[in-house]
Amino acid sequence: PTRGEMVAAFKKADEDGSGGIDRDELIKLYAHVKRGEVDGILLHGGSLSATQVARLDDMFKQKIKEARPKRAYLNLEEFTEILSETTESVPSAADLKAAFVQADEDNSGGIDRDEMIALYAKIKRGEVNG
């Protein structure tokens, strides 16, 4: 992040204007960063911007809304559709399936929002072969 982005993040976190960030303000700032709402501060290995996380979040919500039967996770086909809309190069089906299974930490048969964003970041960093 640039100095300006860090100053903006600090000012956003310093809700009471004290010139410092207390524990509660830090926790709130971290939540904003985790959701990709703070420009210039990247999680997921530094590979995704706040704009990318927000776009993925919107796409995830849309796929969940359309899912039949209703569920709170994406299956491999839905995740692959998101990839095809957002990346130039999609890993091979075998590599993608292996990464998808690994990302499914709770063994639900699908990936939730956080699992999806972490997997997407791995793909963007080239950590999924294909």
HELIX and SHEET records of a PDB file:
HELIX    1   1 ARG A    3  ALA A   13  1                                  11    
HELIX    2   2 ARG A   23  LYS A   34  1                                  12    
HELIX    3   3 HIS A   44  GLY A   46  5                                   3    
HELIX    4   4 ALA A   50  GLU A   66  1                                  17    
HELIX    5   5 LEU A   76  THR A   86  1                                  11    
HELIX    6   6 ALA A   93  ALA A  103  1                                  11    
HELIX    7   7 ARG A  113  LYS A  124  1                                  12    
END                                                                             
